[in-house]
Structures are given as C-alpha cells and as structure tokens.
Amino acid sequence: MLVKRASTVELDWDVRQKSRFDATDSQGRQLGVFLPRGTAVRGGDVLVAEDGSLIKVLAAPQPVLVITHCGEHGTPFDLARAAYHLGNRHVPLELTPTHLKIEPDHVLADLLRAMHLIVREGHEAFEPEGGAYSSHGGHRHAQEPDAGHGPGPAGHGHAHDHGHGGHPHSH
C-alpha cells in the first residue's frame, strides 16, 4: 500500500490543531501546510504534497497528564465525572475506556486529585476529542516549499480538503 511507503511527519497537538504550520518530514523535506480554519490534523492522517507524494502524520509524544480511577477509593465512573468537569472548562481531553489524558495543568491536576483520581505525568501522543462541531474526513494537501504554486510567501501554497462523495475512503 502506498501509505506504508510514505514519509512521515511527527507533530504534537499544539501544531496539529493549527490551520497553518511548517514542518519537516522524515525525508528532510520542508513542508508548508495550509488547512481550512478549524481543521485539526490527527495522527494517522495523510497529507498529499503538490507533487503527489504522501506524508503520514504521526502524533508526537508530548507532556500529558494521565488520569485513572483509584481502585481503593473510587470507581471507573469517577472518570466520567472528571470528563464532565473538564468538558465544562473546554479542556482538550483524550478519552479512553481506562483513562483520560489532558495537557499539563497543575490547577486541574489538583482538582482531579481532590476527586480521588490518580494523576501521573507522562510523555505520550495526545489525541483529544474533536468536539461536537468538528469535522474530520478526507485527505489534505501540503505544499512543498519548492513547488512554486499559489500566492503567499515563496514556496508556500494552500491545502485542499477533499470530500469523497459519500463513499468509503481510507488510507
């Protein structure tokens, strides 16, 4: 499959949630990525360069807080309560059946510990939920600096988000 041979680009959440960013792929190519506002790139997404080459996005490990329930003083339901409170604060939150992940915040860590949850620091990939109004699908195009396409600073173009007419599409 083509994606298996694709170069990769490793990006943390701070970069992946931006609509415009520069990055360097695993082959040393400089990329200028331009996406529609509000679009987040996820680990596993595939960018298509102007020359047609594929670049697979990897979620880079980054500092996170990993939250689990306390087997002695709580129940797994405590994670649902924590997710509710974090959601009310619009905190980017990764949900799994066994734990939650958030970006480091000592105030939130203290709040979660007060709820009898276990909070540990980690260095892991972070893939927060997209939210009720986010959309995700299709593939995106990344502009390579030497492609000489489009307006803007030399070597920077734009990205395209393609729908697939309701038919399944995977990379």
C-alpha positions as a printed Julia matrix, in Angstrom:
171×3 Matrix{Float64}:
   0.0    0.0    0.0
   1.26   3.49  -0.81
   0.81   4.85   2.71
   3.25   2.28   4.1
   5.97   3.76   1.86
   5.02   7.36   2.63
   7.34   9.67   4.5
   6.14  10.72   7.95
   5.88  13.93   9.9
   5.7   13.83  13.69
   3.68  16.68  15.21
   2.44  17.43  18.72
  -1.13  18.54  19.41
  -0.21  22.23  19.6
   0.94  22.12  15.96
  -1.72  19.7   14.66
  -4.57  21.98  15.77
  -3.25  24.96  13.8
  -4.54  25.69  10.31
  -1.11  26.85   9.09
   2.24  25.45  10.08
   5.67  24.5    8.78
   7.2   21.1    9.41
   9.98  18.8    8.21
   9.12  15.27   7.11
  11.17  12.1    7.7
  12.96  12.63   4.36
  14.08  16.13   5.37
  11.63  17.96   3.09
  10.31  21.28   4.36
   6.51  21.39   4.33
   4.2   24.39   4.5
   0.74  23.19   5.48
  -2.34  25.38   4.95
  -5.71  23.99   6.05
  -9.19  25.47   6.36
  -9.65  27.26   9.69
 -10.88  24.93  12.41
  -9.31  21.85  10.83
  -7.11  19.71  13.05
  -4.69  17.12  11.73
  -4.84  13.76  13.52
  -2.27  11.03  13.94
  -2.81   8.67  11.01
  -3.98  11.41   8.62
  -2.24  11.52   5.27
  -1.13  14.77   3.66
  -0.74  14.9   -0.11
   2.08  17.14  -1.35
   1.75  19.17  -4.54
   3.99  16.61  -6.29
   1.53  13.85  -5.32
   3.75  12.25  -2.68
   2.14  11.15   0.57
   3.14  12.2    4.08
   1.67  10.28   7.0
   1.07  12.31  10.17
   2.21  10.81  13.46
   1.06  12.18  16.81
   4.32  13.09  18.56
   4.83  12.18  22.2
   4.41  15.24  24.39
   3.95  16.06  28.08
   0.5   14.95  29.28
  -1.35  14.15  32.47
  -2.77  10.63  32.5
  -5.82  10.27  34.77
  -7.09   6.94  36.09
  -9.6    6.0   38.76
  -8.44   4.87  42.19
  -9.33   1.24  42.79
  -9.35   1.74  46.58
 -11.33   4.99  46.87
 -13.36   5.24  43.69
 -14.9    3.6   40.66
 -14.45   3.86  36.89
 -17.49   6.2   36.95
 -15.18   8.82  38.5
 -13.55   9.16  35.07
 -16.93  10.08  33.56
 -17.4   12.73  36.27
 -13.92  14.09  35.59
 -14.6   14.19  31.83
 -17.8   16.14  32.53
 -15.99  18.74  34.67
 -13.08  19.06  32.23
 -15.51  19.41  29.32
 -17.3   22.24  31.12
 -13.94  24.01  31.17
 -13.42  23.32  27.44
 -10.19  21.45  28.22
  -8.84  19.4   25.28
  -9.38  15.85  26.5
  -8.45  12.41  25.22
 -10.91   9.74  26.32
 -10.2    6.02  26.56
 -12.09   3.25  28.38
  -9.41   3.13  31.1
  -8.03   6.66  31.4
  -8.21  10.3   30.36
  -5.38  12.49  29.08
  -5.02  16.26  29.24
  -2.2   18.71  28.68
  -0.28  19.52  31.89
  -2.07  21.96  34.2
  -1.28  21.93  37.93
  -4.63  23.5   38.9
  -6.58  20.81  37.03
  -4.28  18.11  38.42
  -5.13  19.27  41.97
  -8.86  19.31  41.13
  -8.67  15.76  39.78
  -6.72  14.5   42.79
  -9.37  16.08  45.05
 -11.88  13.91  43.15
  -9.83  10.85  44.29
  -8.39  10.23  40.85
  -4.81   9.19  40.16
  -2.91  11.76  38.08
   0.51  10.96  36.7
   2.77  12.86  34.35
   3.54  11.14  31.07
   5.2   11.72  27.72
   2.8   10.25  25.19
   0.92  11.02  21.99
  -2.13  13.2   22.64
  -5.3   12.84  20.54
  -8.07  14.88  22.19
 -11.7   14.54  21.18
 -12.7   16.78  18.31
 -15.82  18.22  19.9
 -19.41  18.37  18.75
 -18.79  20.83  15.93
 -15.58  19.46  14.49
 -15.48  17.53  11.26
 -12.93  15.06  10.07
 -12.55  13.17   6.88
 -10.85  13.08   3.56
  -7.23  13.85   2.95
  -5.34  17.09   2.83
  -2.66  18.59   0.65
   0.61  20.01   1.93
   2.62  22.46  -0.14
   6.29  21.7   -0.58
   8.48  24.82  -0.48
   9.97  24.36  -3.95
   6.71  23.61  -5.75
   6.24  27.29  -6.65
   2.46  27.21  -6.53
  -0.07  29.67  -5.28
   0.01  33.03  -3.59
   1.83  33.91  -0.42
   5.44  33.72   0.68
   7.83  31.96  -1.68
   7.31  28.23  -1.6
   4.03  28.3    0.29
   0.72  27.42  -1.23
  -2.52  26.19   0.14
  -4.18  22.97   1.25
  -7.23  21.31  -0.16
  -9.69  19.21   1.79
 -11.43  16.72  -0.47
 -14.74  15.04   0.24
 -15.35  11.64  -1.21
 -18.98  11.81  -2.31
 -20.31   9.6    0.46
 -18.24   6.58  -0.48
 -15.81   4.96   1.96
 -12.26   6.18   1.8
  -9.33   5.05   3.9
  -5.6    5.45   3.75
